[in-house]
């Protein structure tokens, strides 16, 4: 009887221990544990937030974001802004160490003592002058007395328009300039709060497709090889994490080459990042195909000096800033291949 009771007790104890073991290791959660391991592995990678505005001048930023979601290199997370002043404050405060920025604004930050460097270009061309559909304007001269919106006083769009004004003999006080965030421009034109604007796409194409505006000039026709935005990084990032900067520049370069070879897919991929209708982005990338370019993105001294001199002339810069202080080309890859983008995975993720 005693032995029988003892045996039962031992068996019950062993069963209890077995149950505790099962509860401890939770084999039914093995799949979830595996996912956690993957997530932890992903989190162990180098990561960097990169600022961008919803303009196709910055298209390579969301493409790089998407491409690095599944890569083993640095993970670059695109951070969407709607205006450049907020971007500037984020850089100055240290919340942002890498971003796309207007070229004259990057030079202005250097002038103010903010240690940023231009490490690559965002694009060439890709901006458009739009006028209200009901205006008969055929040139800038016809916009005397009108309200003209620009992204920022420190934008290349402002520099180009002032160059055109000079060429056409238009005085500074003959056009009323206002600063507007790019996403607000099509709506302002439709409401007739402004008469014209010069902006990075797709905010021009939106008014064109809506029928509220028409193209007066493409940037490529005013200034071939036009640059409005550059990729800038903080010098602290260059000093402390140079390989991350190298990965970033390579990622942007490869994303640009992929976009050039897959324009329809680039529109599909980037439209959700821009919060734009894919049709609008597709129009920008194909009508005409050279409306914006993502090749030849190495910043030359000639490119930057031209921007610098114009910015100095109209008072954006208060003193000369040596180009050597502004640019750092050490991270630009010698060979650029297209990024590895799985569009089927993108399609599955959206379904």
C-alpha positions as CSV (number, residue, x, y, z in Angstrom):
1,X,0.0,0.0,0.0
2,X,2.8,2.4,1.0
3,X,4.8,1.5,-2.1
4,X,1.7,2.0,-4.3
5,X,1.1,5.4,-2.8
6,X,4.7,6.4,-3.2
7,X,4.7,5.4,-6.8
8,X,1.6,7.4,-7.4
9,X,3.1,10.4,-5.8
10,X,6.3,10.1,-7.9
11,X,4.3,9.8,-11.1
12,X,2.2,12.8,-10.1
13,X,5.3,14.8,-9.4
14,X,6.9,13.8,-12.7
15,X,3.7,14.8,-14.5
16,X,3.6,18.1,-12.7
17,X,7.3,18.8,-13.7
18,X,6.5,17.9,-17.3
19,X,3.6,20.4,-17.3
20,X,5.8,23.1,-15.9
21,X,8.4,22.4,-18.6
22,X,5.8,22.7,-21.3
23,X,4.5,26.0,-19.8
24,X,8.0,27.4,-19.6
25,X,9.1,26.7,-23.2
26,X,5.7,27.3,-24.9
27,X,6.2,25.2,-28.0
28,X,2.9,26.4,-29.5
29,X,4.6,29.9,-29.7
30,X,7.6,28.7,-31.6
31,X,6.6,30.5,-34.8
32,X,6.1,33.8,-32.9
33,X,9.4,33.3,-31.1
34,X,11.1,32.8,-34.5
35,X,9.6,36.1,-35.7
36,X,10.9,37.8,-32.7
37,X,14.3,36.5,-33.4
38,X,14.1,37.9,-36.9
39,X,12.9,41.3,-35.5
40,X,15.7,41.4,-33.0
41,X,18.2,40.5,-35.8
42,X,16.7,43.4,-37.8
43,X,17.0,45.7,-34.8
44,X,20.7,44.8,-34.4
45,X,21.5,46.4,-37.8
46,X,22.7,49.9,-38.1
47,X,19.7,52.2,-38.6
48,X,19.4,55.8,-39.7
49,X,16.4,58.1,-40.3
50,X,16.6,60.2,-43.5
51,X,14.4,63.2,-44.1
52,X,12.5,63.9,-47.3
53,X,9.6,65.9,-48.7
54,X,6.9,64.4,-50.9
55,X,8.5,65.6,-54.1
56,X,10.0,63.4,-56.8
57,X,13.3,65.2,-56.4
58,X,13.5,63.1,-53.2
59,X,12.2,59.9,-54.8
60,X,15.4,57.9,-54.1
61,X,14.8,58.3,-50.4
62,X,11.6,56.2,-50.2
63,X,13.1,53.7,-52.7
64,X,16.1,53.3,-50.5
65,X,13.8,52.9,-47.5
66,X,12.0,50.1,-49.2
67,X,15.2,48.4,-50.6
68,X,16.7,48.3,-47.1
69,X,13.8,46.7,-45.3
70,X,15.0,43.3,-46.3
71,X,18.7,43.9,-46.8
72,X,21.6,43.0,-44.5
73,X,23.2,46.4,-44.8
74,X,22.1,49.6,-42.9
75,X,18.4,50.1,-42.6
76,X,17.4,53.6,-43.8
77,X,14.0,54.8,-42.6
78,X,12.5,57.7,-44.6
79,X,11.0,60.4,-42.5
80,X,8.4,62.5,-44.3
81,X,8.3,66.3,-43.8
82,X,6.0,68.8,-45.5
83,X,8.2,71.9,-45.4
84,X,11.9,72.8,-45.3
85,X,11.8,75.0,-42.2
86,X,10.9,72.0,-40.1
87,X,13.7,70.0,-41.7
88,X,16.2,72.7,-40.8
89,X,15.0,72.9,-37.2
90,X,15.3,69.1,-37.0
91,X,18.9,69.2,-38.2
92,X,19.8,72.1,-35.9
93,X,18.3,70.3,-32.9
94,X,20.1,67.1,-33.7
95,X,16.9,65.1,-34.2
96,X,17.9,64.5,-37.9
97,X,21.4,63.7,-39.2
98,X,20.7,63.0,-42.8
99,X,18.2,64.6,-45.2
100,X,17.4,65.9,-48.6
101,X,17.6,69.7,-48.6
102,X,17.5,72.6,-50.9
103,X,21.0,73.3,-52.2
104,X,21.1,77.0,-51.2
105,X,19.7,76.1,-47.8
106,X,22.5,73.6,-47.2
107,X,25.0,76.4,-48.0
108,X,23.1,78.8,-45.7
109,X,23.4,76.3,-42.9
110,X,27.1,76.1,-43.4
111,X,27.2,79.9,-43.4
112,X,25.4,79.8,-40.0
113,X,28.0,77.4,-38.6
114,X,25.8,74.2,-38.8
115,X,28.3,71.4,-39.7
116,X,26.5,69.7,-42.6
117,X,28.1,68.4,-45.8
118,X,26.6,67.8,-49.3
119,X,27.4,64.2,-50.1
120,X,25.3,63.6,-53.2
121,X,22.6,65.1,-55.3
122,X,18.9,64.1,-55.1
123,X,18.1,64.5,-58.8
124,X,18.5,66.7,-61.9
125,X,15.7,68.6,-63.4
126,X,12.2,67.7,-62.0
127,X,10.7,71.1,-61.2
128,X,8.0,72.9,-63.2
129,X,6.6,76.4,-63.4
130,X,2.8,76.2,-63.3
131,X,0.2,78.9,-64.1
132,X,-3.5,79.0,-63.6
133,X,-5.4,77.4,-66.5
134,X,-7.5,80.6,-67.0
135,X,-4.5,82.9,-67.3
136,X,-3.2,83.7,-70.8
137,X,0.4,84.0,-69.6
138,X,3.0,82.8,-72.1
139,X,6.1,84.1,-70.4
140,X,7.3,85.4,-67.0
141,X,6.6,88.9,-68.2
142,X,2.9,88.1,-68.3
143,X,3.0,87.4,-64.6
144,X,3.7,91.0,-63.6
145,X,1.4,92.0,-60.7
146,X,0.6,88.3,-60.0
147,X,1.2,86.2,-56.9
148,X,3.9,83.6,-57.5
149,X,4.6,80.8,-54.9
150,X,8.0,79.3,-54.3
151,X,9.0,76.6,-51.8
152,X,11.4,78.8,-49.9
153,X,13.3,82.0,-50.4
154,X,16.4,79.8,-50.1
155,X,15.3,77.5,-52.9
156,X,16.8,77.0,-56.3
157,X,13.4,77.7,-57.8
158,X,13.8,81.2,-56.3
159,X,17.2,81.5,-57.9
160,X,16.1,80.4,-61.3
161,X,13.0,82.7,-61.3
162,X,15.2,85.7,-60.4
163,X,17.6,84.8,-63.2
164,X,14.7,84.8,-65.6
165,X,13.4,88.1,-64.2
166,X,16.9,89.6,-64.8
167,X,17.0,88.2,-68.4
168,X,13.6,89.5,-69.2
169,X,14.0,92.9,-67.5
170,X,11.4,92.3,-64.7
171,X,11.9,94.3,-61.5
172,X,11.9,92.7,-58.1
173,X,8.7,94.5,-57.1
174,X,6.7,93.5,-60.2
175,X,5.9,90.0,-59.0
176,X,4.7,89.2,-55.5
177,X,6.5,86.2,-54.2
178,X,5.0,84.0,-51.3
179,X,6.5,80.9,-49.7
180,X,4.2,77.8,-49.5
181,X,4.9,74.2,-48.6
182,X,4.9,72.3,-51.9
183,X,1.9,70.1,-51.0
184,X,-0.2,73.2,-50.6
185,X,0.6,74.8,-53.9
186,X,-1.9,72.9,-56.2
187,X,-4.8,73.6,-53.9
188,X,-3.8,77.3,-53.6
189,X,-3.7,77.5,-57.4
190,X,-7.1,75.8,-57.8
191,X,-8.6,78.3,-55.2
192,X,-7.0,81.2,-57.1
193,X,-5.1,82.2,-54.0
194,X,-2.0,82.3,-56.1
195,X,-1.5,82.7,-59.9
196,X,1.6,80.6,-60.5
197,X,4.2,78.5,-58.7
198,X,7.5,76.9,-59.3
199,X,8.0,73.6,-57.4
200,X,9.5,70.1,-57.4
201,X,7.2,67.4,-58.9
202,X,4.6,65.9,-58.5
203,X,3.0,69.0,-57.2
204,X,3.0,70.6,-60.6
205,X,1.7,67.5,-62.4
206,X,-1.2,67.3,-59.9
207,X,-2.5,70.7,-61.1
208,X,-1.9,69.8,-64.7
209,X,-3.9,66.6,-64.4
210,X,-6.7,68.3,-62.4
211,X,-7.0,70.8,-65.1
212,X,-6.5,73.8,-62.8
213,X,-3.0,74.6,-64.0
214,X,-0.8,74.3,-67.1
215,X,2.9,74.1,-67.6
216,X,4.7,77.4,-68.4
217,X,8.3,76.1,-68.1
218,X,10.0,72.8,-67.2
219,X,13.2,73.4,-65.2
220,X,15.2,71.5,-67.8
221,X,14.3,74.0,-70.4
222,X,15.4,77.0,-68.3
223,X,18.5,75.5,-66.7
224,X,19.6,72.2,-68.2
225,X,20.8,69.8,-65.4
226,X,18.8,71.8,-62.9
227,X,19.4,70.9,-59.2
228,X,17.1,71.9,-56.4
229,X,17.9,69.4,-53.7
230,X,21.0,67.6,-52.4
231,X,21.6,64.9,-49.8
232,X,23.2,66.4,-46.7
233,X,24.6,64.7,-43.6
234,X,25.8,66.1,-40.3
235,X,29.6,66.0,-39.8
236,X,29.1,64.1,-36.6
237,X,27.6,61.3,-38.6
238,X,30.6,61.3,-41.0
239,X,33.0,61.2,-38.0
240,X,31.2,58.6,-35.9
241,X,29.5,56.4,-38.5
242,X,31.3,56.8,-41.8
243,X,30.3,53.3,-43.1
244,X,26.6,54.2,-42.6
245,X,27.1,57.3,-44.7
246,X,28.8,55.2,-47.3
247,X,25.9,52.8,-47.3
248,X,23.4,55.7,-47.6
249,X,25.1,57.3,-50.6
250,X,25.4,53.9,-52.3
251,X,21.8,53.2,-51.5
252,X,20.6,56.5,-53.0
253,X,22.8,56.1,-56.1
254,X,21.5,52.5,-56.7
255,X,17.9,53.6,-56.1
256,X,18.3,56.3,-58.7
257,X,19.6,53.8,-61.2
258,X,16.8,51.4,-60.5
259,X,14.2,54.2,-60.9
260,X,15.7,55.2,-64.2
261,X,15.3,51.6,-65.5
262,X,11.9,51.0,-63.9
263,X,9.9,54.3,-64.0
264,X,6.4,52.7,-63.8
265,X,7.5,50.5,-60.8
266,X,9.1,53.6,-59.2
267,X,5.8,55.4,-59.4
268,X,4.0,52.5,-57.9
269,X,6.5,52.1,-55.1
270,X,6.9,55.8,-54.1
271,X,3.3,57.0,-54.4
272,X,2.3,55.7,-50.9
273,X,5.3,57.4,-49.4
274,X,4.4,60.7,-51.1
275,X,0.7,60.1,-50.2
276,X,0.0,60.9,-53.8
277,X,-2.1,59.2,-56.5
278,X,0.1,56.8,-58.4
279,X,-1.3,58.3,-61.6
280,X,0.2,61.6,-60.8
281,X,3.7,60.2,-60.0
282,X,3.6,58.1,-63.1
283,X,2.8,61.2,-65.2
284,X,5.9,62.9,-63.7
285,X,8.2,60.0,-64.5
286,X,7.0,59.5,-68.0
287,X,5.5,62.7,-69.5
288,X,8.1,63.4,-70.8
289,X,10.6,60.8,-69.6
290,X,13.3,63.4,-69.1
291,X,11.1,65.6,-66.8
292,X,13.3,64.4,-63.9
293,X,16.5,62.4,-63.9
294,X,18.2,60.3,-61.3
295,X,21.6,59.9,-63.0
296,X,24.8,62.0,-63.0
297,X,24.2,62.8,-59.3
298,X,27.8,63.6,-58.3
299,X,27.9,67.2,-57.3
300,X,30.6,69.1,-59.2
301,X,32.3,72.3,-58.1
302,X,30.8,74.0,-61.1
303,X,27.2,73.0,-60.2
304,X,27.6,74.2,-56.6
305,X,29.5,77.3,-57.4
306,X,26.8,78.4,-59.8
307,X,24.2,77.9,-57.1
308,X,26.4,79.6,-54.6
309,X,27.0,82.7,-56.7
310,X,23.3,83.2,-57.5
311,X,22.4,82.8,-53.8
312,X,25.0,85.4,-52.9
313,X,23.8,87.7,-55.5
314,X,20.2,87.8,-54.4
315,X,21.0,87.9,-50.7
316,X,20.3,84.3,-49.6
317,X,23.9,84.1,-48.5
318,X,25.5,87.0,-46.7
319,X,29.1,86.0,-47.3
320,X,31.0,83.6,-49.6
321,X,31.1,80.0,-48.4
322,X,34.0,78.0,-49.9
323,X,32.7,75.0,-51.9
324,X,35.4,72.8,-50.2
325,X,33.6,73.4,-46.9
326,X,30.2,72.5,-48.4
327,X,30.8,69.2,-50.2
328,X,32.3,65.8,-49.3
329,X,32.6,63.3,-52.2
330,X,34.5,60.5,-50.5
331,X,31.4,58.3,-50.1
332,X,30.3,58.3,-53.8
333,X,30.6,54.7,-55.3
334,X,32.8,54.2,-58.4
335,X,30.3,51.8,-59.9
336,X,26.5,52.2,-59.7
337,X,24.2,49.3,-60.2
338,X,20.4,49.3,-59.8
339,X,19.0,48.5,-56.4
340,X,17.5,45.1,-55.8
341,X,13.8,45.8,-55.6
342,X,11.2,43.0,-55.4
343,X,8.1,44.5,-56.8
344,X,6.0,41.4,-56.3
345,X,6.7,41.7,-52.6
346,X,5.6,45.3,-52.7
347,X,2.4,44.3,-54.5
348,X,1.8,41.5,-51.9
349,X,2.4,43.9,-49.1
350,X,-0.2,46.3,-50.5
351,X,-2.9,43.6,-51.0
